[in-house]
């Protein structure tokens, strides 16, 4: 290794893998006539070359050109050298050397070095040295080395696993999926659903159609193109799509269905299963009555004579898994009874001690022998509101026996 101090003319070569960042360059400030330290190794596969970045930097204190040399190939391999403009320079590298433009002190030029194996012997190693010599001082040189190792092809795929979902009857539940080629060769994967699912499922491309963003994992209304394949995926590349499961209108609360996704490519396959659950409101109405004149508790029936004052209670419960919406009750006043004016109360307590605010529980009115109630949170005088799962509202009214 030569001295590292700044000189009038000094070529400084560095090397990294093409898929690495500039921080991975080795060889900065190191000067070797035969590269030992300044070396990078990468595997190559049948049909897929190894690629390296080689940088030559003017480490001197005078403007300078540099002459770069390297083999165009050897037994069982060929080498390509492309400059920053994409121009192939292999013939110049291998025949007398490629001369760079004049580089100011600290300036550099970069080349893509690609090693392609013509004959494939697993484990075989192919070394390609690249040398830079200062045009201003032939004694000032530096060398880096690339090493390509023949590796076997491995096919592998990963399939993301979104969490199980749920929705209301008649709705679509969408699952975003990502299939990634984690093998070391290009592969294409078919996508399909197991036909044993009780509820229909469809695969859609996450392609940004209709103004959406492709590959964002959020299904837009315009993304309606069917998806049956990933298409060719390079190693490390991914394909994103959606599984949409339709919950039937008849799906009762707690009903569920499994959907199984199958992914198959050459030499690799994967799968995932999601369970979709229907969430619906389940309303029940329990009525009771008590005789306020004679005293007693609420029961299914009560004994009464003309003149007695009765109180009725209607318990409305949502025992389902989703809110009940547009909650409305209409019931006639029992025959032989006269509704007591201003006796209608909506409450949260089965005793009805304290009326519930209308904005929280709704309101009720009586007219022409009927009772109409718009119940639930957010109810108005003309429309019902929402009743949360597990919640009960009580509607009370009084009537006198005629």
C-alpha positions as CSV (number, residue, x, y, z in Angstrom):
1,X,0.0,0.0,0.0
2,X,1.4,3.4,-1.0
3,X,1.5,6.6,0.9
4,X,-1.8,8.3,1.5
5,X,-0.7,12.0,1.5
6,X,-1.9,14.4,-1.2
7,X,0.3,14.6,-4.2
8,X,0.4,16.6,-7.4
9,X,-1.0,13.7,-9.3
10,X,-2.9,10.9,-7.6
11,X,-5.6,8.4,-8.8
12,X,-7.9,7.0,-6.1
13,X,-10.1,4.1,-7.1
14,X,-13.1,2.9,-5.1
15,X,-15.5,0.0,-5.6
16,X,-19.0,-1.0,-4.3
17,X,-21.9,-3.2,-5.4
18,X,-24.2,-1.5,-7.8
19,X,-27.2,-2.0,-5.4
20,X,-25.4,-0.4,-2.5
21,X,-25.2,3.3,-1.5
22,X,-22.1,5.5,-1.9
23,X,-21.3,5.0,1.8
24,X,-20.4,1.4,0.9
25,X,-17.5,2.3,-1.3
26,X,-14.2,0.7,-0.2
27,X,-10.8,2.1,-1.2
28,X,-11.1,5.8,-0.4
29,X,-7.6,7.1,0.4
30,X,-6.1,3.6,-0.1
31,X,-3.6,3.1,-3.0
32,X,-2.6,-0.4,-4.1
33,X,-0.8,-1.5,-7.2
34,X,-2.4,-4.9,-6.7
35,X,-5.8,-4.8,-5.1
36,X,-6.0,-6.7,-1.8
37,X,-8.1,-4.4,0.4
38,X,-10.1,-2.7,-2.3
39,X,-12.3,-5.6,-3.3
40,X,-16.0,-6.4,-3.5
41,X,-17.7,-9.8,-4.1
42,X,-21.2,-10.5,-5.5
43,X,-23.0,-13.6,-6.5
44,X,-24.2,-14.1,-10.1
45,X,-26.9,-16.4,-11.3
46,X,-27.6,-18.1,-14.6
47,X,-28.9,-15.2,-16.8
48,X,-28.4,-12.6,-14.1
49,X,-25.0,-10.8,-14.0
50,X,-23.2,-9.3,-11.1
51,X,-22.9,-5.5,-11.1
52,X,-20.5,-3.1,-9.4
53,X,-19.8,0.6,-9.3
54,X,-16.2,1.8,-9.7
55,X,-15.3,5.4,-9.0
56,X,-12.1,7.1,-9.9
57,X,-11.3,10.3,-8.0
58,X,-8.6,12.9,-8.5
59,X,-6.9,12.8,-5.1
60,X,-4.1,15.0,-6.3
61,X,-3.8,18.8,-6.1
62,X,-3.5,19.3,-9.9
63,X,-6.2,18.8,-12.6
64,X,-5.6,15.4,-14.3
65,X,-6.8,12.8,-16.6
66,X,-6.8,9.1,-15.7
67,X,-6.3,6.0,-17.9
68,X,-8.5,3.1,-16.8
69,X,-7.8,-0.5,-17.9
70,X,-9.6,-3.8,-17.3
71,X,-10.3,-7.0,-19.1
72,X,-13.3,-7.3,-21.4
73,X,-13.7,-10.9,-20.4
74,X,-12.0,-14.2,-19.8
75,X,-12.7,-17.9,-19.8
76,X,-16.4,-18.2,-19.2
77,X,-17.3,-14.6,-18.6
78,X,-17.6,-11.2,-20.3
79,X,-17.2,-7.7,-18.7
80,X,-19.1,-4.5,-19.6
81,X,-18.0,-1.0,-18.6
82,X,-20.5,1.8,-18.9
83,X,-19.8,5.4,-18.2
84,X,-22.2,7.8,-16.5
85,X,-23.9,8.5,-19.8
86,X,-24.5,4.8,-20.4
87,X,-21.9,4.5,-23.2
88,X,-20.2,1.1,-23.4
89,X,-16.4,1.5,-22.9
90,X,-15.3,-2.2,-22.8
91,X,-13.2,-2.0,-26.0
92,X,-11.3,1.0,-24.7
93,X,-10.7,-0.5,-21.2
94,X,-9.3,-3.6,-22.7
95,X,-7.2,-2.1,-25.5
96,X,-4.8,0.6,-24.3
97,X,-7.1,2.1,-21.6
98,X,-10.0,4.5,-21.4
99,X,-9.0,8.2,-20.8
100,X,-11.3,10.2,-18.6
101,X,-12.1,13.8,-19.1
102,X,-9.9,16.3,-17.2
103,X,-10.9,16.1,-13.5
104,X,-10.3,18.9,-11.1
105,X,-8.9,18.1,-7.7
106,X,-11.5,16.2,-5.7
107,X,-13.7,15.5,-8.8
108,X,-14.6,12.0,-9.9
109,X,-16.0,9.8,-12.6
110,X,-18.2,6.6,-12.1
111,X,-18.5,3.4,-14.1
112,X,-20.9,0.5,-14.0
113,X,-19.0,-2.7,-14.3
114,X,-21.1,-5.8,-15.2
115,X,-19.8,-9.3,-15.1
116,X,-21.9,-11.9,-17.1
117,X,-21.1,-15.6,-16.8
118,X,-21.1,-17.5,-20.1
119,X,-20.6,-20.9,-18.6
120,X,-22.0,-21.7,-15.2
121,X,-20.1,-23.7,-12.7
122,X,-21.5,-23.4,-9.2
123,X,-19.0,-21.9,-6.8
124,X,-16.6,-20.8,-9.6
125,X,-15.0,-17.4,-8.9
126,X,-14.2,-14.7,-11.5
127,X,-11.9,-11.8,-10.6
128,X,-11.8,-8.6,-12.6
129,X,-9.2,-6.0,-11.7
130,X,-9.6,-2.3,-12.7
131,X,-6.5,-0.1,-12.7
132,X,-6.3,3.7,-12.9
133,X,-3.1,5.5,-13.9
134,X,-2.5,9.3,-13.7
135,X,-1.9,10.8,-17.2
136,X,0.4,13.3,-15.5
137,X,2.5,10.7,-13.6
138,X,2.7,7.1,-14.8
139,X,4.0,6.1,-11.4
140,X,0.8,7.2,-9.7
141,X,-1.7,4.3,-10.0
142,X,-4.4,2.5,-8.0
143,X,-6.3,-0.7,-8.4
144,X,-9.6,-2.2,-7.3
145,X,-11.0,-5.7,-7.8
146,X,-14.4,-7.2,-8.4
147,X,-15.1,-10.8,-7.7
148,X,-18.1,-12.7,-9.1
149,X,-19.1,-16.0,-7.7
150,X,-21.4,-18.4,-9.6
151,X,-24.5,-19.2,-7.4
152,X,-27.5,-21.4,-7.9
153,X,-31.0,-20.1,-8.4
154,X,-33.4,-20.2,-5.4
155,X,-37.1,-19.6,-5.8
156,X,-39.0,-18.2,-2.8
157,X,-42.1,-16.0,-2.2
158,X,-43.7,-14.3,0.8
159,X,-47.3,-13.4,1.2
160,X,-48.5,-10.7,3.6
161,X,-51.1,-11.6,6.2
162,X,-53.7,-8.9,6.8
163,X,-55.8,-9.2,10.0
164,X,-59.2,-10.7,9.8
165,X,-62.0,-8.2,9.0
166,X,-65.7,-7.6,9.6
167,X,-68.5,-5.5,8.1
168,X,-72.2,-5.0,7.9
169,X,-74.5,-7.4,5.8
170,X,-74.4,-6.2,2.2
171,X,-71.0,-4.6,2.5
172,X,-67.5,-5.3,1.0
173,X,-64.6,-6.1,3.3
174,X,-61.3,-5.3,1.6
175,X,-58.0,-6.9,2.5
176,X,-54.7,-5.4,1.1
177,X,-52.1,-8.0,0.1
178,X,-48.5,-7.8,-0.9
179,X,-46.6,-10.7,-2.7
180,X,-42.8,-10.3,-2.6
181,X,-40.3,-12.3,-4.7
182,X,-37.7,-13.2,-2.1
183,X,-35.8,-15.6,-4.4
184,X,-32.8,-14.7,-6.5
185,X,-34.3,-14.9,-9.9
186,X,-37.2,-13.3,-11.8
187,X,-40.4,-15.1,-11.1
188,X,-44.1,-14.7,-11.9
189,X,-46.9,-15.8,-9.5
190,X,-50.5,-16.6,-10.2
191,X,-53.2,-15.5,-7.8
192,X,-56.3,-17.4,-7.0
193,X,-59.0,-18.0,-4.4
194,X,-60.1,-21.4,-3.0
195,X,-63.6,-22.0,-4.3
196,X,-64.8,-23.4,-0.9
197,X,-65.6,-20.0,0.5
198,X,-69.2,-19.4,1.4
199,X,-69.1,-15.7,0.5
200,X,-67.9,-14.5,-2.9
201,X,-64.4,-12.9,-3.1
202,X,-62.7,-11.0,-5.9
203,X,-59.1,-10.0,-6.4
204,X,-58.5,-6.4,-7.6
205,X,-55.2,-4.7,-8.7
206,X,-53.8,-1.9,-6.5
207,X,-53.1,0.0,-9.8
208,X,-54.3,3.5,-9.0
209,X,-56.9,3.3,-11.7
210,X,-59.5,6.1,-11.6
211,X,-57.2,8.7,-10.0
212,X,-55.9,6.6,-7.0
213,X,-52.3,6.0,-6.0
214,X,-50.9,2.7,-7.3
215,X,-49.5,0.4,-4.6
216,X,-50.7,2.4,-1.6
217,X,-52.7,-0.4,0.0
218,X,-55.9,1.7,0.1
219,X,-58.5,0.7,-2.4
220,X,-60.0,3.6,-4.4
221,X,-63.4,3.5,-6.1
222,X,-61.7,3.4,-9.5
223,X,-59.6,0.3,-8.7
224,X,-61.8,-2.3,-10.3
225,X,-59.4,-4.1,-12.6
226,X,-59.3,-7.9,-11.8
227,X,-55.9,-9.3,-10.8
228,X,-54.9,-12.9,-11.5
229,X,-51.1,-12.6,-11.7
230,X,-48.2,-10.6,-10.3
231,X,-46.5,-10.5,-13.7
232,X,-42.7,-10.9,-13.7
233,X,-41.1,-9.8,-10.4
234,X,-37.4,-9.2,-10.1
235,X,-35.7,-10.5,-6.9
236,X,-36.9,-8.3,-4.0
237,X,-39.8,-6.8,-6.0
238,X,-43.4,-6.8,-4.7
239,X,-46.9,-6.7,-6.2
240,X,-49.8,-5.2,-4.3
241,X,-53.5,-6.1,-4.8
242,X,-56.8,-6.4,-2.8
243,X,-59.1,-9.2,-1.8
244,X,-62.7,-8.0,-1.6
245,X,-65.1,-10.3,0.3
246,X,-68.8,-9.6,-0.1
247,X,-71.0,-10.2,3.0
248,X,-74.5,-11.2,1.8
249,X,-77.5,-9.2,2.8
250,X,-78.7,-12.2,4.7
251,X,-75.6,-12.5,6.8
252,X,-76.7,-12.5,10.4
253,X,-74.8,-11.0,13.3
254,X,-71.7,-13.2,14.0
255,X,-71.9,-15.1,10.7
256,X,-68.5,-15.7,9.2
257,X,-66.7,-17.1,6.2
258,X,-63.1,-18.0,5.4
259,X,-61.3,-16.9,2.2
260,X,-58.1,-18.6,1.2
261,X,-55.6,-17.0,-1.2
262,X,-53.2,-19.2,-3.1
263,X,-50.0,-17.8,-4.7
264,X,-48.0,-20.0,-7.1
265,X,-44.9,-19.4,-9.1
266,X,-42.1,-21.5,-10.6
267,X,-40.6,-23.5,-7.7
268,X,-42.3,-21.4,-5.0
269,X,-45.8,-20.9,-3.6
270,X,-47.5,-19.4,-0.6
271,X,-51.0,-18.8,0.8
272,X,-53.0,-16.9,3.4
273,X,-56.4,-17.2,4.9
274,X,-58.7,-14.4,6.3
275,X,-61.9,-14.8,8.2
276,X,-64.7,-12.2,7.5
277,X,-67.4,-11.7,10.2
278,X,-70.8,-10.1,9.7
279,X,-71.6,-7.5,12.3
280,X,-75.3,-6.6,12.5
281,X,-77.7,-5.0,15.0
282,X,-80.1,-7.4,16.8
283,X,-83.1,-5.6,18.3
284,X,-85.5,-7.0,20.8
285,X,-88.6,-5.5,22.4
286,X,-90.0,-6.6,25.8
287,X,-93.2,-5.1,27.0
288,X,-94.5,-4.8,30.6
289,X,-97.3,-3.1,32.5
290,X,-98.2,-2.3,36.1
291,X,-101.3,-0.9,37.9
292,X,-100.3,2.4,39.4
293,X,-103.7,2.7,41.2
294,X,-103.4,-0.7,43.0
295,X,-99.6,-0.8,43.1
296,X,-97.3,-3.6,41.9
297,X,-94.4,-4.4,39.6
298,X,-94.1,-4.5,35.9
299,X,-95.4,-7.8,34.5
300,X,-96.6,-9.2,31.2
301,X,-100.3,-8.7,32.2
302,X,-102.1,-6.9,34.9
303,X,-105.6,-6.9,36.5
304,X,-107.5,-3.6,36.2
305,X,-111.0,-2.1,36.4
306,X,-112.4,1.1,34.9
307,X,-110.7,4.1,36.4
308,X,-107.4,2.4,37.2
309,X,-104.2,4.1,35.9
310,X,-101.8,1.8,34.2
311,X,-98.1,2.4,33.2
312,X,-96.6,0.6,30.3
313,X,-92.9,0.0,29.7
314,X,-91.2,-1.0,26.4
315,X,-87.6,-2.2,26.7
316,X,-85.7,-1.9,23.4
317,X,-82.3,-3.6,23.4
318,X,-79.6,-4.0,20.8
319,X,-77.9,-7.3,21.6
320,X,-76.0,-7.4,18.2
321,X,-72.5,-6.4,17.3
322,X,-73.2,-3.2,15.3
323,X,-75.3,-0.1,16.1
324,X,-78.9,-0.1,15.1
325,X,-79.7,2.9,13.0
326,X,-82.9,4.9,12.1
327,X,-84.6,3.4,15.2
328,X,-88.4,4.0,15.1
329,X,-91.3,2.5,17.0
330,X,-95.0,2.9,16.3
331,X,-97.5,1.1,18.4
332,X,-101.3,1.6,19.0
333,X,-102.6,2.4,22.5
334,X,-104.3,-0.8,23.8
335,X,-108.0,-0.9,23.2
336,X,-110.1,0.4,26.1
337,X,-107.4,2.8,27.4
338,X,-107.0,6.5,27.2
339,X,-103.4,7.8,26.9
340,X,-102.5,10.1,29.7
341,X,-101.4,13.5,28.5
342,X,-97.6,14.2,28.8
343,X,-96.9,10.7,30.2
344,X,-94.5,9.6,27.5
345,X,-90.9,9.3,28.8
346,X,-87.7,7.9,27.3
347,X,-85.3,6.7,29.9
348,X,-82.1,4.6,30.4
349,X,-83.3,3.1,33.7
350,X,-85.9,0.3,33.9
351,X,-87.7,2.3,36.6
352,X,-87.8,5.5,34.4
353,X,-87.0,7.7,37.3
354,X,-85.1,10.3,35.2
355,X,-85.9,11.1,31.6
356,X,-83.0,10.8,29.2
357,X,-82.1,13.9,27.2
358,X,-83.7,13.9,23.7
359,X,-80.3,14.4,22.0
360,X,-79.0,11.2,23.6
361,X,-82.0,8.9,23.6
362,X,-84.7,10.4,21.3
363,X,-88.3,11.4,21.9
364,X,-91.9,10.0,21.7
365,X,-95.4,11.4,21.1
366,X,-98.9,10.2,21.1
367,X,-101.8,11.1,18.8
368,X,-104.9,9.5,17.2
369,X,-104.6,6.4,19.4
370,X,-101.0,5.6,18.5
371,X,-97.6,6.2,20.0
372,X,-94.7,7.1,17.7
373,X,-91.1,7.2,19.0
374,X,-87.9,8.2,17.2
375,X,-85.2,6.7,19.4
376,X,-81.5,6.6,19.8
377,X,-78.6,9.1,19.8
378,X,-79.0,11.8,17.3
379,X,-82.7,11.1,16.7
380,X,-84.9,14.0,15.5
381,X,-88.6,14.7,15.5
382,X,-88.9,12.9,12.1
383,X,-86.1,10.3,12.1
384,X,-84.7,7.7,14.4
385,X,-81.1,7.7,15.7
386,X,-78.5,5.1,16.7
387,X,-78.6,2.5,19.4
388,X,-75.2,1.1,20.3
389,X,-74.6,-2.6,20.9
390,X,-75.4,-3.7,24.4
391,X,-77.5,-0.7,25.1
392,X,-81.2,-0.6,26.2
393,X,-83.7,2.2,26.0
394,X,-87.0,2.3,27.9
395,X,-90.2,3.9,26.6
396,X,-92.9,4.6,29.3
397,X,-96.4,5.8,28.9
398,X,-99.5,5.9,31.2
399,X,-103.1,5.1,30.2
400,X,-106.4,5.0,32.1
401,X,-108.9,2.2,31.9
402,X,-112.1,3.5,30.4
